[in-house]
């Protein structure tokens, strides 16, 4: 049992405790609601606090590297839901929207991020790229100038500024920026990733000239072999004109013959071309004494994503005048450009030939040709083709005018040696009327400069 003294102590401590409890309750009732809410929220959400910037960015980069843009977008959206004014998250959202083709939304996100962080180099660069892709090069340049004011200097900013300056035809300044970018790039940058080197090459412009050399050997089952050499020079002084000169030399059936054919092609607005050509030479009874032609070409773009990307149509009317004979060739060609660099060409024609004291005759002719890439091989490196033809194979030689081929099977390929040099090889077998046959073997070398 408690002593009387123990009971007094107990009741005194109980009264003190009760007074303290009453005091705490009173303070709680008088405290502002906002303080209570903050305290409650802090306790309730302590286990679901948003990730740190480094954590969510790392996850986004991993998803992007794995080509999981949807997953990356979900992470960014979650971060923005927790922190709507996170400029880094807004920049990442803008990038993802750009990559998925939502350009208007991407621009809005970039501009919102710039309002929050006006000196964010990544944001300025991203918006500048978007403006440049839309053709707003002056606006892009202004943004890149602001990005250059933010230290340290960045190779990606100089590379983008070089591309924009090149688009504005300020080539000297563009070259200077590409050199600055090259100085900032890591020494071990792979050639495929060297943007500065690619930018400097782009300033050289497309090749304006091309020179091709070809040798062809024809074998027959009824006579000796024949040879022909061709040299073609092509000049493109601007985007509208193409000038061509072709010199041919023939060693055929015991005769040596030469001819020269020149042509000029002009591109009108859009994808319309008109070409005219004429020539002649030392015929020796095996090639035309003279020839002339005109050609009209029209292209029709269809889609950048569908299987059929575009169609090119050509009409050609060609006259050949031989010693004692003449030929008029009317020819139409349709070429289909397809996805993955496939190209299928169909050509159909009628040849009207006449000899002295003989009736005029019309003969049909046609061929098809398929160019197809190999898996995992660039078409600039290797591009094979196969072809099939009926009718006459080549009206530039007299023996083709009367001895029309019934079937011709062929194949070949183009091999890129360097960015501006290539070789071509082709072969074909032709079965002619009357049991005659011909083998055709050719090789050519071309260089652009």
C-alpha positions in Angstrom: 0.0 0.0 0.0 1.1 3.6 -0.7 2.0 5.7 2.2 0.3 9.0 2.7 3.4 10.8 1.5 3.5 8.7 -1.7 -0.1 9.5 -2.4 0.5 13.1 -2.1 3.4 13.0 -4.5 1.4 10.9 -7.0 -1.5 13.3 -7.1 0.8 16.3 -7.4 2.5 14.8 -10.5 -0.8 13.8 -12.0 -2.1 17.3 -11.7 1.0 18.7 -13.4 0.7 16.2 -16.2 -2.9 17.1 -16.8 -2.1 20.8 -16.9 0.6 20.1 -19.6 -1.8 18.2 -21.7 -4.4 20.9 -21.5 -1.8 23.5 -22.5 -0.8 21.5 -25.6 -4.4 21.0 -26.7 -5.0 24.7 -26.4 -1.9 25.6 -28.4 -3.0 23.1 -31.1 -6.4 24.7 -31.3 -4.9 28.1 -31.7 -2.3 27.1 -34.4 -2.9 28.3 -38.0 -4.5 25.7 -40.3 -1.7 26.1 -42.8 0.9 25.0 -40.3 -1.1 22.0 -39.5 -1.5 21.1 -43.1 2.2 21.5 -43.8 2.9 19.3 -40.8 0.4 16.7 -42.0 1.6 16.7 -45.6 5.2 16.4 -44.5 4.4 13.3 -42.5 2.1 11.7 -45.0 4.3 12.2 -48.1 7.6 11.5 -46.6 7.7 8.1 -48.3 6.7 9.5 -51.7 9.0 12.5 -52.0 10.0 13.3 -55.7 13.3 11.9 -56.9 16.3 14.1 -57.0 17.2 15.7 -60.3 20.1 13.3 -60.9 17.9 10.3 -60.3 15.1 11.1 -62.8 17.5 12.4 -65.4 19.5 9.2 -65.2 16.4 7.2 -65.7 15.3 9.3 -68.7 18.7 9.0 -70.4 18.6 5.2 -69.9 15.1 5.0 -71.5 16.2 7.3 -74.4 19.3 5.1 -75.0 17.0 2.1 -75.2 14.8 3.9 -77.7 11.9 3.8 -75.1 10.6 7.4 -75.7 7.2 6.5 -74.1 8.9 5.4 -70.9 11.1 8.5 -70.9 8.1 10.7 -71.4 6.3 9.1 -68.4 9.3 9.8 -66.1 9.4 13.4 -67.3 5.7 13.9 -66.8 5.9 12.5 -63.3 8.7 14.9 -62.4 6.7 17.9 -63.9 3.6 16.8 -61.9 5.7 17.0 -58.7 7.6 20.2 -59.8 5.8 22.1 -62.6 8.5 24.7 -62.7 11.5 22.4 -63.1 13.2 23.8 -66.2 15.3 20.7 -66.7 12.2 18.6 -66.9 10.6 21.1 -69.3 13.7 20.9 -71.6 13.6 17.1 -71.6 9.8 17.2 -72.4 10.5 19.5 -75.3 13.2 17.2 -76.6 10.9 14.2 -76.5 8.1 16.1 -78.1 10.5 17.2 -80.9 11.6 13.6 -81.5 8.1 12.4 -81.7 7.0 15.1 -84.2 5.0 17.3 -81.8 6.8 20.5 -82.7 4.3 23.1 -81.6 4.1 21.6 -78.1 7.9 21.2 -78.1 8.4 24.9 -78.8 6.0 25.9 -76.1 7.9 23.7 -73.6 11.2 25.2 -74.7 9.9 28.8 -74.3 8.4 28.0 -70.9 11.8 26.6 -69.7 13.5 29.8 -71.0 11.2 31.9 -69.0 12.3 30.0 -65.9 16.0 29.8 -66.8 17.0 32.4 -69.4 20.6 31.3 -69.4 20.0 27.5 -69.9 22.4 26.6 -72.7 20.6 23.2 -73.4 17.3 25.0 -73.7 18.7 27.7 -76.1 20.3 25.0 -78.2 17.2 22.8 -78.4 15.0 25.7 -79.4 17.5 26.9 -81.9 17.6 23.5 -83.6 13.8 23.4 -83.7 13.7 26.9 -85.3 16.4 25.9 -87.9 14.4 22.8 -88.8 11.4 25.0 -89.4 13.5 27.3 -91.7 13.6 30.1 -89.2 17.4 30.5 -89.4 17.5 34.1 -88.3 15.7 33.3 -85.0 17.9 30.2 -84.5 21.0 32.3 -84.9 19.8 34.8 -82.3 19.3 32.0 -79.8 22.7 30.5 -80.5 24.4 33.8 -80.0 22.8 33.9 -76.5 24.0 30.3 -75.9 27.6 31.3 -76.8 27.5 34.0 -74.0 27.2 31.2 -71.4 30.6 29.7 -70.4 32.2 27.3 -71.0 32.2 27.2 -74.8 30.5 24.1 -76.3 31.2 22.2 -79.5 27.6 21.4 -80.1 26.6 25.1 -80.0 29.3 26.0 -82.5 28.4 23.1 -84.8 24.7 24.1 -84.8 25.6 27.8 -85.4 27.9 26.7 -88.3 25.0 24.8 -89.9 22.6 27.8 -89.5 25.2 30.2 -90.9 25.7 27.9 -93.9 22.0 27.9 -94.5 22.1 31.7 -94.4 24.9 31.6 -97.1 27.4 33.1 -94.6 29.9 30.4 -95.4 33.1 32.1 -94.1 31.6 32.5 -90.7 30.2 29.0 -90.8 33.7 27.6 -91.5 35.1 29.5 -88.6 32.5 28.1 -86.2 33.1 24.5 -87.5 36.8 24.9 -86.8 36.1 26.2 -83.3 33.8 23.2 -82.7 36.6 20.8 -84.0 39.0 22.4 -81.4 36.5 21.6 -78.6 35.6 18.1 -79.7 37.3 15.2 -77.9 40.5 13.9 -79.6 39.0 10.4 -79.8 35.8 11.4 -81.7 34.8 8.7 -84.2 34.6 9.8 -87.8 30.9 9.0 -87.9 30.3 11.3 -85.0 32.6 14.1 -86.1 30.0 16.9 -86.7 32.6 19.5 -87.3 34.3 17.6 -90.0 30.9 16.9 -91.6 30.0 20.6 -91.5 33.3 21.5 -93.1 32.7 19.0 -95.9 29.2 20.4 -96.4 30.6 23.8 -97.1 32.5 22.4 -100.1 29.1 22.1 -101.8 27.9 19.2 -104.0 30.3 18.1 -106.8 29.8 20.2 -109.9 31.6 17.9 -112.4 31.7 14.2 -113.1 34.0 12.2 -115.4 33.2 8.6 -116.4 35.3 6.1 -118.4 33.7 2.9 -119.7 34.9 -0.1 -121.6 32.5 -2.7 -123.1 33.3 -5.9 -124.8 30.6 -7.8 -126.9 31.1 -11.4 -127.8 29.0 -13.2 -130.6 28.4 -16.8 -131.6 28.6 -15.8 -135.3 31.5 -13.3 -135.6 34.5 -11.8 -133.8 34.2 -9.8 -130.6 33.6 -6.1 -130.6 34.8 -3.4 -128.2 33.7 0.1 -127.3 35.1 2.9 -125.1 33.1 5.8 -123.8 34.1 8.9 -122.0 31.4 11.2 -120.5 31.9 14.6 -119.0 29.1 16.1 -117.0 29.0 19.7 -115.7 26.4 21.2 -113.3 27.2 24.9 -113.2 24.1 25.6 -111.1 20.9 24.0 -109.9 19.2 24.5 -113.3 21.6 23.4 -115.9 23.3 20.1 -116.7 25.7 20.0 -119.6 27.0 16.7 -121.0 29.5 15.7 -123.6 30.0 12.0 -124.6 32.8 10.7 -126.8 32.5 7.1 -128.1 35.0 4.9 -129.9 34.1 1.6 -131.5 36.1 -1.4 -132.8 33.4 -3.4 -134.4 33.4 -5.9 -137.3 36.8 -4.8 -138.5 36.0 -1.1 -138.5 37.0 1.8 -136.2 34.4 4.4 -135.7 34.0 7.5 -133.4 31.3 9.9 -132.5 30.7 12.8 -130.2 27.2 13.7 -128.7 26.6 16.8 -126.7 23.5 17.7 -124.7 22.0 20.3 -122.4 19.3 19.8 -119.8 17.4 22.6 -118.0 15.3 22.2 -114.8 12.2 24.4 -114.6 10.3 25.1 -111.4 9.7 21.9 -109.3 10.8 18.6 -110.8 10.6 19.3 -114.5 13.5 18.8 -116.9 13.9 19.3 -120.6 17.0 18.0 -122.4 18.2 18.3 -126.0 21.2 16.7 -127.7 22.8 16.1 -131.0 26.0 14.6 -132.4 27.8 12.7 -135.1 31.1 11.4 -136.2 33.1 9.0 -138.3 30.5 6.3 -138.8 32.4 3.7 -140.9 29.0 2.0 -141.6 28.5 0.7 -138.0 27.2 3.7 -136.1 25.0 6.7 -137.1 26.4 9.4 -139.2 24.4 11.8 -137.0 21.7 11.7 -134.3 19.5 14.1 -132.3 17.0 13.8 -129.5 14.9 15.7 -127.0 13.7 14.4 -123.6 11.2 15.6 -121.0 11.4 14.4 -117.4 8.8 15.0 -114.7 9.0 13.8 -111.1 6.0 13.3 -108.7 6.8 13.1 -105.0 4.3 10.9 -103.1 5.2 10.2 -99.5 8.2 10.3 -97.2 7.0 7.3 -95.1 4.9 5.1 -97.5 6.4 2.2 -99.4 6.2 4.2 -102.7 8.1 7.5 -102.2 7.9 9.0 -105.7 7.6 8.4 -109.4 9.7 9.8 -112.2 8.4 9.8 -115.8 10.4 10.4 -119.0 9.5 10.8 -122.7 12.4 10.5 -125.2 12.3 11.0 -129.0 15.5 10.1 -130.7 16.5 10.2 -134.4 19.4 8.1 -135.8 20.6 8.6 -139.4 22.8 5.8 -140.8 24.3 5.4 -144.3 21.3 4.1 -146.2 19.0 3.8 -143.2 17.2 5.9 -140.6 15.5 5.1 -137.2 13.1 7.1 -135.1 12.8 5.8 -131.5 9.8 6.9 -129.3 10.4 5.8 -125.7 8.6 6.3 -122.4 10.0 5.4 -119.0 8.5 5.2 -115.5 10.8 4.8 -112.5 9.4 4.1 -109.0 11.4 5.2 -106.0 10.5 3.0 -103.0 11.4 2.8 -99.4 14.8 1.5 -98.3 16.4 2.8 -101.6 14.7 0.3 -104.0 14.1 1.7 -107.5 12.2 -0.1 -110.2 12.2 1.2 -113.8 10.0 0.2 -116.7 10.6 1.4 -120.3 8.5 0.9 -123.4 9.1 2.1 -126.9 8.5 1.8 -130.6 11.3 2.0 -133.2 10.4 3.1 -136.7 13.2 2.0 -139.1 13.6 2.4 -142.8 16.1 1.5 -145.5 16.5 2.6 -149.0 13.9 0.9 -151.3 12.3 -1.0 -148.4 9.0 -0.3 -146.5 9.1 1.4 -143.1 8.7 -0.9 -140.2 7.7 -0.4 -136.5 9.2 -2.7 -133.9 8.4 -2.7 -130.1 11.1 -2.6 -127.5 11.1 -2.4 -123.7 13.0 -3.3 -120.6 12.7 -3.4 -116.8 15.5 -2.8 -114.2 15.5 -3.2 -110.4 18.0 -1.6 -108.1 18.0 -3.1 -104.7 20.2 -2.6 -101.6 21.8 -5.4 -99.6 20.9 -5.8 -95.9 23.2 -3.8 -93.6 25.1 -2.3 -96.6 24.9 1.4 -97.5 23.7 2.0 -101.0 26.6 4.5 -101.4 28.9 1.5 -100.8 27.2 -1.2 -102.9 24.1 -1.1 -105.0 23.3 -4.2 -107.2 20.7 -4.3 -110.1 19.1 -6.8 -112.4 17.4 -6.2 -115.7 15.4 -7.9 -118.5 14.8 -6.5 -122.0 12.9 -7.4 -125.1 13.3 -5.9 -128.6 16.4 -4.0 -129.7 19.1 -3.5 -127.1 21.0 -0.5 -128.6 19.9 1.6 -131.6 23.3 3.3 -131.7 24.8 0.4 -133.7 23.6 -0.6 -137.1 23.5 -4.3 -136.4 20.9 -3.7 -133.8 18.5 -2.0 -136.2 17.6 -5.1 -138.2 18.6 -8.0 -135.8 16.2 -7.3 -133.0 16.9 -9.1 -129.8 14.2 -11.3 -128.5 15.4 -11.5 -124.9 18.2 -9.9 -122.8 19.0 -10.8 -119.2 21.5 -8.8 -117.3 22.8 -7.7 -113.9 25.4 -5.4 -112.4 26.4 -3.4 -109.4 27.8 0.0 -108.4 30.7 0.0 -105.9 31.6 3.2 -104.1 35.3 3.5 -103.6 35.3 6.8 -101.8 32.7 9.6 -101.3 33.4 10.8 -104.8 34.7 7.8 -106.7 33.0 4.7 -107.8 33.2 1.8 -110.2 30.4 -0.1 -112.1 30.3 -3.6 -113.5 27.6 -5.1 -115.7 27.0 -8.1 -117.9 24.2 -9.4 -120.0 23.3 -12.2 -122.3 21.2 -11.6 -125.4 19.3 -14.2 -127.4 18.6 -12.8 -130.9 16.4 -14.0 -133.7 17.7 -16.8 -135.9 19.7 -18.6 -133.1 22.3 -15.8 -132.7 23.5 -14.7 -129.3 25.6 -11.9 -127.8 27.4 -11.6 -124.5 27.9 -8.1 -123.1 30.5 -7.3 -120.5 31.3 -3.8 -119.2 33.2 -1.9 -116.5 33.4 1.8 -115.8 35.1 4.2 -113.4 33.7 7.5 -112.3 34.9 10.5 -110.3 33.1 13.6 -109.1 34.8 16.8 -108.3 
